[in-house]
Amino acid sequence: MLTACEGRQLGGNVPVSVATGPAPLIVIVVDTLRYDHVTPERMPNVMKLAEDGVSFSRAFSHAPMTLPAHTALFSSTYPGQNGVKVNGTPVPGDLPLVSKWLANQGYQTAAVASLATLWSSQPQQSLDQGFDTFTHVFRDYSHGPKTTERIGEVMEGLTDQPLFLFAHFADPHEPYRDFESTEPQLQLKVNGLVLEELTTSHSPHFQAKCELQEGDHEVSLISDGDFVMRSLYVHDSASGARIPLVLTEGKRLSTLQAVRGTFHLDKPATVDIESWVNDHPSQAEAKLRYRAEVTVADKAVGKLLRDLQSMGIYDQSLIVFTSDHGEAFGEHAWNGHSESLFDELLHVPLIVKPPAGQGDLRIRLGQSAQALIRHVDVVPTVLDILELPVMPGMVGVSLLDPQRGDLPLLAETHQPEASQDQLCLRNRAHKLLYFPETGSFQLFDLRADPLETQDVFTAKGHQFSVWQEELRERAEQAHQVRELPQPRQKSDLIESLGY
Ligand SMILES: [Zn+2]
């Protein structure tokens, strides 16, 4: 029987001023942010950051998936080299990461990561390695304003060491929210009593504590319209242990109108009930919502930048802003990411704001503003600017290196998240795609055909025999790479995101 429940109120503390050492590093990643959506209208705060630094117009990710893209970014190695080819893969403990490298250099390291794909079911098996603090708001997905609040709480606990902060914003990753709708459509019930009414188009997370007697209990989600249940958990509040919930109606990630589950308590207990639901917009509606979410992410980033200013560390900080991958809205017959290596999934924003008072750094970085930049080049550039030792194993080249030139991009996507393995090499003029399963290639002339609609491999492929050979070798390397064993059971967190 239901005794008492109350919704959880999350904190919203304002950061206080902290003393820091020289050159803090702030890396801000807005997940799933297409390059062409970073405009003054949609992202004025990000554009303001660009005015203080350098915006690179041809920056690219190495993978259209969250964990492989971030691992490549933080290790300056390719997915097919480091073994993190899909989400849910453990990050090898011996892989050099910028977090571990900066911790060894005396940096205090903190991260707020707002998407489950950056988390592991076991500590220190994912990108939490090297971070003194690696935290989140909700376990599987939290929105920009909450993420900024949590960053503020983390910053309150900092000492005066130099700081590396990784701020990760899940918006505008799907599910895309509708900010206009206000009518609740769904009731979350415990033992038949309404605990909360939720608006499914807001993609709400809800968490509540309930004091319950011993015995059997039912938790249900009931709606007049269709909705998708991403997750529904019951935990013992005291121990945090998961209480098994048996679904008697409905299942995760299906479109439905009712979900019911039962659980049993051997003794009276306080439990945490946690749910995450969303509605199912049309493609056109999804695109509109995505744009709105981009603006929400911009506001959250703007709040973070203002907090850094009020703490007195904005000017002296090296700030990197980017995204892990883009998003498709019907291009190449696809919606979402993971599936292909076309530019709508690989072309990302990249802004670097150097620390103030370091001479001509901004001018020197600006000389690469139009060059093709790879995510693997970011950490070498950061360490160069911070005047720190070179991290072992990096395949990228600092943007400050006068010899670097335009280096080709290598990108990859892999099964099972993609329907087939693919690798590509891309420079400013061409992209060569390789499909190892069939041994076939596609070639796109990016100057004549920037939307990558005409495969010209038959006519021009012979001009790219060196790239063909490299892609075959890279595919073999990716096939042979040591992969750590997958967790025995696929993480609930990953599944709630639909991977
Ligand atoms: Zn992502």
Residues whose N, C-alpha, C, O or C-beta is under 5 A from the ligand:
A	BS01	ZN	D31 T32 M65 T66 D324
